[in-house]
Amino acid sequence: MGGHTKKYFNEFVLRQELKEELKRLEALRKDTVVALRRRNWLVRGAIVVTAVALFMILWKTLPPVAPLLLAMGALVLYALYGGCLIKEDKGDGSYAQEYKKVVGPHLLRSLDLDLEYRPDRGVPQERFLLAGFFSGRDYSHYCSEDCLEGKVGATQVQMAEVQAMRETEGSSGEMISTEIFCGWFVIADFPRPFRAPVVVEPRSVNSNPPGVWSVFSTRKLRTHSDQTFEESLEQVDNSDFEKMFVVHAADPGEAADLLTPGLKQRMLVFRASRGSGVRFAFRNSQLMIAIPNRVTGKDWFDPNPVKPASDVLQLNAIALSFVKQARSCLGIVEELNLNPGA
């Protein structure tokens, strides 16, 4: 599809159009909340019974050290208590998936966009690793959902939420979660042919100084690379692009031809609008882009199970987020000039 016309929605009209579906979702939401509360109360009851039994046993059998053991036991039970309960405002995910399956496609139809929305589908982990931004050793937990896919003009685009987390054990035995990447991952056809991979990442204090590009080592390309790298990239001018990004390439000459002055400028503008953490990878005739969330822990389309399915404020917030990301697919193609012949 070529140019697009902006269309707007009214949350009250949207609620009326989805009246019957929202009734079904409301019944599912209530069942989900009831089941969740029942489960949490069973967990609470089991922990209380265990705590009382442990207290009685220790008090009778080990009087001298019982207070210390009880204190330690209380800490363990408290940790179990927090880990076993499911927060009501998160739920088990089933209600959220059904809600998104109803609201998302309806919004896409109203916007007349040539995109398909699949809330339960995402970017496969192999494709995420193929970009070369991270290795499988960097994280221990990976998930991807809320996939938008389709054509923008002649360009095929896929865009989905990705979360990569690393869990480590703390000094007291507790699990510590560290966010490696959380945001949107985009895969789009690139209009110009190229052979060797090129990766463009934010320049950090540990990167080469501006004016020097680096060779992409086989370690940097992880286990997905079948390239060999022997050449060193020559110095280039100390431009704004080199100040903001560091470029890793398998073929220095091809990288220089690929990253034209016009493309560099568009990538700088894209960085200014999407955040300084944005990354680009050119592979297999495609452009892969990692766009970190600016808001930590943001759930773009997930409803709160505590609120009614027809809640106008929630419906408005989710619809706004959905429309923003759907139009973002269009914007990425236009901003980076990815349509052939454009």
Contacts in CASP RR format, 6 or more apart in sequence:
PFRMAT RR
TARGET T0000
AUTHOR 0000-0000-0000
METHOD contacts of the structure
MODEL  1
MGGHTKKYFNEFVLRQELKEELKRLEALRKDTVVALRRRNWLVRGAIVVT
AVALFMILWKTLPPVAPLLLAMGALVLYALYGGCLIKEDKGDGSYAQEYK
KVVGPHLLRSLDLDLEYRPDRGVPQERFLLAGFFSGRDYSHYCSEDCLEG
KVGATQVQMAEVQAMRETEGSSGEMISTEIFCGWFVIADFPRPFRAPVVV
EPRSVNSNPPGVWSVFSTRKLRTHSDQTFEESLEQVDNSDFEKMFVVHAA
DPGEAADLLTPGLKQRMLVFRASRGSGVRFAFRNSQLMIAIPNRVTGKDW
FDPNPVKPASDVLQLNAIALSFVKQARSCLGIVEELNLNPGA
1 113 0 8 1.000
1 114 0 8 1.000
1 151 0 8 1.000
1 152 0 8 1.000
1 153 0 8 1.000
2 152 0 8 1.000
2 153 0 8 1.000
2 339 0 8 1.000
3 153 0 8 1.000
4 112 0 8 1.000
4 113 0 8 1.000
4 330 0 8 1.000
5 112 0 8 1.000
6 327 0 8 1.000
7 110 0 8 1.000
7 111 0 8 1.000
7 112 0 8 1.000
9 107 0 8 1.000
9 110 0 8 1.000
9 111 0 8 1.000
9 319 0 8 1.000
9 323 0 8 1.000
11 312 0 8 1.000
11 315 0 8 1.000
11 316 0 8 1.000
11 319 0 8 1.000
12 312 0 8 1.000
14 103 0 8 1.000
14 106 0 8 1.000
14 107 0 8 1.000
14 110 0 8 1.000
14 315 0 8 1.000
14 319 0 8 1.000
15 22 0 8 1.000
15 310 0 8 1.000
15 312 0 8 1.000
15 315 0 8 1.000
17 106 0 8 1.000
18 102 0 8 1.000
18 103 0 8 1.000
18 106 0 8 1.000
21 102 0 8 1.000
22 102 0 8 1.000
22 309 0 8 1.000
22 310 0 8 1.000
25 95 0 8 1.000
25 98 0 8 1.000
25 99 0 8 1.000
25 102 0 8 1.000
25 309 0 8 1.000
26 308 0 8 1.000
26 309 0 8 1.000
26 310 0 8 1.000
28 94 0 8 1.000
28 95 0 8 1.000
28 98 0 8 1.000
28 309 0 8 1.000
29 95 0 8 1.000
29 303 0 8 1.000
29 305 0 8 1.000
29 308 0 8 1.000
29 309 0 8 1.000
32 91 0 8 1.000
32 92 0 8 1.000
32 94 0 8 1.000
32 95 0 8 1.000
32 305 0 8 1.000
33 88 0 8 1.000
33 305 0 8 1.000
33 306 0 8 1.000
36 86 0 8 1.000
36 88 0 8 1.000
36 91 0 8 1.000
36 92 0 8 1.000
36 305 0 8 1.000
37 88 0 8 1.000
39 86 0 8 1.000
40 85 0 8 1.000
40 86 0 8 1.000
40 88 0 8 1.000
43 81 0 8 1.000
43 84 0 8 1.000
43 85 0 8 1.000
44 81 0 8 1.000
44 85 0 8 1.000
47 77 0 8 1.000
47 80 0 8 1.000
47 81 0 8 1.000
47 84 0 8 1.000
50 77 0 8 1.000
51 73 0 8 1.000
51 74 0 8 1.000
51 77 0 8 1.000
54 70 0 8 1.000
54 73 0 8 1.000
55 70 0 8 1.000
58 66 0 8 1.000
58 69 0 8 1.000
58 70 0 8 1.000
59 66 0 8 1.000
59 70 0 8 1.000
62 69 0 8 1.000
79 174 0 8 1.000
86 92 0 8 1.000
88 305 0 8 1.000
88 306 0 8 1.000
89 304 0 8 1.000
89 305 0 8 1.000
89 306 0 8 1.000
90 305 0 8 1.000
91 305 0 8 1.000
93 302 0 8 1.000
95 303 0 8 1.000
95 305 0 8 1.000
96 119 0 8 1.000
96 302 0 8 1.000
96 303 0 8 1.000
96 305 0 8 1.000
97 119 0 8 1.000
97 120 0 8 1.000
99 302 0 8 1.000
99 303 0 8 1.000
99 309 0 8 1.000
100 117 0 8 1.000
100 119 0 8 1.000
100 146 0 8 1.000
100 301 0 8 1.000
100 302 0 8 1.000
100 303 0 8 1.000
101 119 0 8 1.000
101 120 0 8 1.000
103 301 0 8 1.000
103 315 0 8 1.000
103 318 0 8 1.000
103 319 0 8 1.000
103 322 0 8 1.000
104 117 0 8 1.000
104 119 0 8 1.000
104 301 0 8 1.000
104 322 0 8 1.000
105 117 0 8 1.000
107 319 0 8 1.000
107 322 0 8 1.000
107 323 0 8 1.000
107 326 0 8 1.000
108 115 0 8 1.000
108 116 0 8 1.000
108 117 0 8 1.000
108 326 0 8 1.000
111 323 0 8 1.000
111 326 0 8 1.000
111 327 0 8 1.000
113 326 0 8 1.000
113 329 0 8 1.000
113 330 0 8 1.000
114 150 0 8 1.000
114 151 0 8 1.000
114 152 0 8 1.000
114 153 0 8 1.000
115 148 0 8 1.000
115 149 0 8 1.000
115 150 0 8 1.000
115 157 0 8 1.000
115 326 0 8 1.000
115 329 0 8 1.000
116 148 0 8 1.000
116 149 0 8 1.000
116 150 0 8 1.000
117 146 0 8 1.000
117 147 0 8 1.000
117 148 0 8 1.000
117 326 0 8 1.000
118 147 0 8 1.000
118 149 0 8 1.000
119 145 0 8 1.000
119 146 0 8 1.000
119 147 0 8 1.000
119 301 0 8 1.000
120 145 0 8 1.000
121 145 0 8 1.000
121 147 0 8 1.000
121 160 0 8 1.000
122 144 0 8 1.000
122 145 0 8 1.000
122 146 0 8 1.000
122 147 0 8 1.000
122 160 0 8 1.000
122 161 0 8 1.000
122 162 0 8 1.000
123 144 0 8 1.000
123 147 0 8 1.000
123 158 0 8 1.000
123 160 0 8 1.000
123 162 0 8 1.000
123 185 0 8 1.000
123 187 0 8 1.000
124 144 0 8 1.000
125 142 0 8 1.000
125 144 0 8 1.000
126 224 0 8 1.000
127 187 0 8 1.000
127 288 0 8 1.000
128 134 0 8 1.000
128 142 0 8 1.000
128 144 0 8 1.000
128 162 0 8 1.000
128 164 0 8 1.000
128 185 0 8 1.000
129 135 0 8 1.000
129 136 0 8 1.000
129 222 0 8 1.000
129 224 0 8 1.000
130 224 0 8 1.000
130 281 0 8 1.000
130 283 0 8 1.000
130 284 0 8 1.000
130 288 0 8 1.000
131 185 0 8 1.000
131 199 0 8 1.000
131 279 0 8 1.000
131 281 0 8 1.000
131 283 0 8 1.000
131 288 0 8 1.000
131 290 0 8 1.000
132 199 0 8 1.000
132 220 0 8 1.000
132 221 0 8 1.000
132 222 0 8 1.000
132 224 0 8 1.000
132 281 0 8 1.000
133 181 0 8 1.000
133 199 0 8 1.000
133 201 0 8 1.000
133 279 0 8 1.000
133 281 0 8 1.000
133 290 0 8 1.000
134 164 0 8 1.000
134 180 0 8 1.000
134 181 0 8 1.000
135 222 0 8 1.000
135 223 0 8 1.000
136 222 0 8 1.000
138 164 0 8 1.000
138 166 0 8 1.000
138 180 0 8 1.000
139 164 0 8 1.000
139 165 0 8 1.000
139 166 0 8 1.000
139 180 0 8 1.000
139 181 0 8 1.000
140 165 0 8 1.000
140 166 0 8 1.000
140 167 0 8 1.000
141 163 0 8 1.000
141 164 0 8 1.000
141 165 0 8 1.000
141 166 0 8 1.000
141 167 0 8 1.000
141 177 0 8 1.000
142 162 0 8 1.000
142 163 0 8 1.000
142 164 0 8 1.000
142 165 0 8 1.000
143 162 0 8 1.000
143 163 0 8 1.000
144 160 0 8 1.000
144 161 0 8 1.000
144 162 0 8 1.000
144 163 0 8 1.000
144 185 0 8 1.000
145 160 0 8 1.000
145 161 0 8 1.000
146 160 0 8 1.000
146 161 0 8 1.000
146 300 0 8 1.000
146 301 0 8 1.000
146 325 0 8 1.000
147 158 0 8 1.000
147 159 0 8 1.000
147 160 0 8 1.000
148 157 0 8 1.000
148 158 0 8 1.000
148 159 0 8 1.000
148 160 0 8 1.000
148 325 0 8 1.000
148 326 0 8 1.000
148 329 0 8 1.000
149 157 0 8 1.000
149 158 0 8 1.000
149 159 0 8 1.000
150 156 0 8 1.000
150 157 0 8 1.000
150 158 0 8 1.000
150 329 0 8 1.000
151 157 0 8 1.000
152 329 0 8 1.000
152 330 0 8 1.000
152 331 0 8 1.000
152 333 0 8 1.000
152 334 0 8 1.000
152 338 0 8 1.000
152 339 0 8 1.000
153 333 0 8 1.000
153 339 0 8 1.000
154 189 0 8 1.000
154 339 0 8 1.000
154 340 0 8 1.000
155 188 0 8 1.000
155 189 0 8 1.000
155 191 0 8 1.000
155 333 0 8 1.000
155 338 0 8 1.000
155 339 0 8 1.000
155 340 0 8 1.000
156 188 0 8 1.000
156 189 0 8 1.000
157 186 0 8 1.000
157 187 0 8 1.000
157 188 0 8 1.000
157 189 0 8 1.000
157 329 0 8 1.000
157 332 0 8 1.000
157 333 0 8 1.000
158 186 0 8 1.000
158 187 0 8 1.000
158 188 0 8 1.000
159 184 0 8 1.000
159 185 0 8 1.000
159 186 0 8 1.000
159 187 0 8 1.000
159 325 0 8 1.000
159 328 0 8 1.000
159 329 0 8 1.000
159 332 0 8 1.000
160 184 0 8 1.000
160 185 0 8 1.000
161 183 0 8 1.000
161 184 0 8 1.000
161 185 0 8 1.000
161 300 0 8 1.000
162 181 0 8 1.000
162 182 0 8 1.000
162 183 0 8 1.000
162 184 0 8 1.000
162 185 0 8 1.000
162 290 0 8 1.000
163 179 0 8 1.000
163 181 0 8 1.000
163 182 0 8 1.000
163 183 0 8 1.000
164 179 0 8 1.000
164 180 0 8 1.000
164 181 0 8 1.000
164 182 0 8 1.000
165 177 0 8 1.000
165 178 0 8 1.000
165 179 0 8 1.000
165 180 0 8 1.000
165 182 0 8 1.000
166 177 0 8 1.000
166 178 0 8 1.000
166 180 0 8 1.000
167 175 0 8 1.000
167 176 0 8 1.000
167 177 0 8 1.000
167 178 0 8 1.000
168 175 0 8 1.000
168 176 0 8 1.000
168 178 0 8 1.000
169 175 0 8 1.000
169 176 0 8 1.000
170 176 0 8 1.000
179 296 0 8 1.000
181 290 0 8 1.000
181 292 0 8 1.000
182 292 0 8 1.000
182 293 0 8 1.000
182 296 0 8 1.000
182 297 0 8 1.000
182 298 0 8 1.000
183 290 0 8 1.000
183 291 0 8 1.000
183 292 0 8 1.000
183 293 0 8 1.000
184 290 0 8 1.000
184 291 0 8 1.000
184 293 0 8 1.000
184 325 0 8 1.000
184 328 0 8 1.000
185 288 0 8 1.000
185 289 0 8 1.000
185 290 0 8 1.000
185 291 0 8 1.000
186 287 0 8 1.000
186 288 0 8 1.000
186 289 0 8 1.000
186 290 0 8 1.000
186 291 0 8 1.000
186 329 0 8 1.000
186 332 0 8 1.000
187 286 0 8 1.000
187 287 0 8 1.000
187 288 0 8 1.000
188 286 0 8 1.000
188 287 0 8 1.000
188 289 0 8 1.000
188 332 0 8 1.000
188 333 0 8 1.000
188 336 0 8 1.000
188 338 0 8 1.000
189 285 0 8 1.000
189 286 0 8 1.000
189 287 0 8 1.000
189 338 0 8 1.000
190 282 0 8 1.000
190 285 0 8 1.000
190 286 0 8 1.000
190 287 0 8 1.000
190 338 0 8 1.000
191 337 0 8 1.000
191 338 0 8 1.000
191 339 0 8 1.000
191 340 0 8 1.000
191 341 0 8 1.000
191 342 0 8 1.000
192 258 0 8 1.000
193 285 0 8 1.000
194 254 0 8 1.000
194 258 0 8 1.000
194 282 0 8 1.000
194 285 0 8 1.000
195 251 0 8 1.000
195 254 0 8 1.000
196 227 0 8 1.000
196 249 0 8 1.000
196 250 0 8 1.000
196 251 0 8 1.000
196 254 0 8 1.000
196 255 0 8 1.000
197 216 0 8 1.000
197 221 0 8 1.000
197 225 0 8 1.000
197 227 0 8 1.000
197 249 0 8 1.000
197 250 0 8 1.000
197 281 0 8 1.000
197 282 0 8 1.000
197 283 0 8 1.000
198 216 0 8 1.000
198 247 0 8 1.000
198 248 0 8 1.000
198 249 0 8 1.000
198 250 0 8 1.000
198 254 0 8 1.000
198 255 0 8 1.000
198 258 0 8 1.000
198 259 0 8 1.000
198 281 0 8 1.000
198 282 0 8 1.000
199 216 0 8 1.000
199 220 0 8 1.000
199 247 0 8 1.000
199 248 0 8 1.000
199 249 0 8 1.000
199 279 0 8 1.000
199 280 0 8 1.000
199 281 0 8 1.000
199 282 0 8 1.000
200 245 0 8 1.000
200 246 0 8 1.000
200 247 0 8 1.000
200 248 0 8 1.000
200 259 0 8 1.000
200 267 0 8 1.000
200 279 0 8 1.000
200 280 0 8 1.000
200 281 0 8 1.000
201 245 0 8 1.000
201 246 0 8 1.000
201 248 0 8 1.000
201 279 0 8 1.000
201 280 0 8 1.000
202 244 0 8 1.000
202 245 0 8 1.000
202 246 0 8 1.000
202 276 0 8 1.000
202 277 0 8 1.000
202 278 0 8 1.000
202 279 0 8 1.000
203 210 0 8 1.000
203 242 0 8 1.000
203 243 0 8 1.000
203 244 0 8 1.000
203 245 0 8 1.000
203 246 0 8 1.000
204 246 0 8 1.000
207 246 0 8 1.000
208 214 0 8 1.000
208 246 0 8 1.000
210 238 0 8 1.000
210 242 0 8 1.000
210 243 0 8 1.000
211 235 0 8 1.000
211 236 0 8 1.000
211 237 0 8 1.000
211 238 0 8 1.000
211 242 0 8 1.000
212 233 0 8 1.000
212 235 0 8 1.000
213 233 0 8 1.000
213 234 0 8 1.000
213 235 0 8 1.000
213 236 0 8 1.000
213 242 0 8 1.000
213 246 0 8 1.000
213 247 0 8 1.000
213 248 0 8 1.000
213 249 0 8 1.000
213 252 0 8 1.000
213 255 0 8 1.000
214 233 0 8 1.000
214 246 0 8 1.000
214 247 0 8 1.000
214 248 0 8 1.000
215 229 0 8 1.000
215 231 0 8 1.000
215 232 0 8 1.000
215 233 0 8 1.000
215 248 0 8 1.000
215 249 0 8 1.000
215 250 0 8 1.000
215 252 0 8 1.000
216 225 0 8 1.000
216 227 0 8 1.000
216 229 0 8 1.000
216 248 0 8 1.000
216 249 0 8 1.000
216 250 0 8 1.000
217 229 0 8 1.000
218 225 0 8 1.000
218 227 0 8 1.000
218 228 0 8 1.000
218 229 0 8 1.000
220 248 0 8 1.000
221 227 0 8 1.000
221 250 0 8 1.000
225 250 0 8 1.000
227 250 0 8 1.000
229 250 0 8 1.000
231 251 0 8 1.000
231 252 0 8 1.000
232 252 0 8 1.000
233 247 0 8 1.000
233 249 0 8 1.000
233 252 0 8 1.000
233 255 0 8 1.000
234 252 0 8 1.000
236 242 0 8 1.000
236 256 0 8 1.000
239 264 0 8 1.000
240 268 0 8 1.000
241 259 0 8 1.000
241 264 0 8 1.000
241 265 0 8 1.000
241 267 0 8 1.000
241 268 0 8 1.000
244 268 0 8 1.000
244 271 0 8 1.000
244 276 0 8 1.000
245 267 0 8 1.000
245 271 0 8 1.000
247 255 0 8 1.000
247 259 0 8 1.000
249 255 0 8 1.000
258 282 0 8 1.000
263 336 0 8 1.000
263 337 0 8 1.000
266 335 0 8 1.000
266 336 0 8 1.000
266 337 0 8 1.000
267 280 0 8 1.000
267 336 0 8 1.000
269 335 0 8 1.000
270 278 0 8 1.000
270 332 0 8 1.000
270 335 0 8 1.000
270 336 0 8 1.000
271 277 0 8 1.000
271 278 0 8 1.000
273 335 0 8 1.000
274 291 0 8 1.000
275 291 0 8 1.000
275 292 0 8 1.000
275 294 0 8 1.000
277 291 0 8 1.000
277 292 0 8 1.000
278 289 0 8 1.000
278 290 0 8 1.000
278 291 0 8 1.000
278 292 0 8 1.000
279 289 0 8 1.000
279 290 0 8 1.000
280 287 0 8 1.000
280 288 0 8 1.000
280 289 0 8 1.000
281 287 0 8 1.000
281 288 0 8 1.000
281 289 0 8 1.000
282 288 0 8 1.000
287 336 0 8 1.000
287 338 0 8 1.000
289 332 0 8 1.000
300 318 0 8 1.000
300 321 0 8 1.000
300 322 0 8 1.000
300 325 0 8 1.000
301 318 0 8 1.000
301 321 0 8 1.000
301 322 0 8 1.000
302 318 0 8 1.000
303 309 0 8 1.000
303 314 0 8 1.000
303 318 0 8 1.000
304 314 0 8 1.000
307 314 0 8 1.000
332 338 0 8 1.000
333 339 0 8 1.000
END
